Amino acid sequence: MITLETDEDRHQASLLMTAPGPEGSGRIRYAAAMYFFQRGMLSEAALELFRISSAIDHEDPLISIKLHKLDSEIPRIGG
């Protein structure tokens, strides 16, 4: 589970929640997911879902995360 302990964690969490659509947004989300994976806060399964959707900017990986019941790993940003 992702826990926001540092300013960098909070910054990366905001990148993880980058809205789908803009060019490059999928790769931004994947890079943030990799940050949390490397810190031991995100499972390999969740990282893989971010990787799969990274090349498809308009795809929201959080839908896949929820379908695979991995949403407990992702922090709730902004409420």
N, C-alpha and C positions, 0 to 999 in steps of 0.2 A: 504494500500500500504506500502511496506517495504521501509523505508528510513534509510540510513546508517549514524547514528549519532555518534557512538562511535567505538572505536577499537574492542570491543566485537561484535558489530553489523557487522562490516566488516569481522571479523573472522567467525561468524555464517553464513554470506552470502556466504563465500567461501565454507563452509561445505554443504550448501544447494545446491550448484552447483557441488558437488562431482560427478564425472563421473560414469555412470552406469557400472556395471560389477564386480568390485572387491567384494569379500566376505565382507558383513557388510555395503556396501555402501548405501543400502536402509535405514537401520536403522540410519546411520549417517545423511542422508538427512531428515528423519522424526524428529530426535532430533532437528535439526536446525530449521525445520518448527515449531516445538512446541515452541522453544525459541521465534520466531517472533509472533506466535499466543498469547502467554502469554503477550507479550508486546503490543498487540492490533494492530499489523501491518499485520496480515495475517487472512483471513476469515476462518470460520469453514469449509466451503466448500473446500477451497484449502488445509487446514490441512488434511481433510479426504482423499483427493486424494494422499497426501504424505503417509498417514497411510496405505492405500490400497496397495500401491506399495512398502512399506517398507520391506516386506518379500521376495520380488522378486528383488534381487540385479541387475539383468540385465535389468529391466524395467526402462525406463526414465519417471519419473512422469511429466516432463515438457510437454510431448506430451499430456497427459491427461489434464494438466492445460490449455494448449492452446485450446484443443477441447472444454473445458467448458468455454472458454472466460474469464479465470481468470489470464491470463498472465500479465495483467497490475499491479498485486500485487507483481510480482517477479522482483527484481532488475536486471539490465544488468551488469554482472560482466566482467571486462576486455574489455570494449568497448561496 
